[in-house]
Amino acid sequence: MSQGKRGMALENMIEYSNKVYKNKGIALIDKVPTPWSVSYNKKNGRVTKAFPQKKGTVDFVGVSHGRPIAFDAKNTKERTRFPLSNVEQHQVDYLTRHQDQGGISFFIVYFEKHQEAYLMPIDKFIEWWEGQSQGGRKSIPYEWFVLNVDVIKTERGVPLDYLGTIDKEMNRALGGVK
């Protein structure tokens, strides 16, 4: 199964969660459509080729209570690691620039075999991303996720309540309760 198809179940779960957020007045977060290049047969007007163009942004952007949010959803079938090759440089660049402008930027990383999704802030991801170019690991161990970032739970009637996870992380950063 292609990388794109594998991630569809995760994206569908996120889109459903986004619909719940919208209906509850918690957030307005949308899937960024992938632009397509299409070639037509000039004689009959039928499509002869169509392929997705390379994206310059991420999967989802929006706002929650005045906070701009951008993130990309990543899926892996690996049991023990998340390959950094699942991420593209333009995604890292976009999320970094978004955060530099005051936005909340992160990846949702879903481990299929564990049926667990983790919220990985761009700051923590950057350490791994830059490390690989300096001879470091080309993947992030599953155990690292378990010990260092939050698992996203079903809460508040939201199947994948990533905004609740962000709120908890922000409270910890501000010295609040864990």
Secondary structure, DSSP 8 states (H G I E B T S, - for coil): --HHHHTHHHHHHHHHHHHHHHHHTS-EEEE----EEEEE-TTT--EEEEEE---SS-SEEEEETTEEEEEEEEEE--SSEEEGGGS-HHHHHHHHHHHHTT-EEEEEEEETTTTEEEEEEHHHHHHHHHHHHTT--SEEEHHHHHHHSEE---BTTBTT-HHHHHHHHHHHHTT---
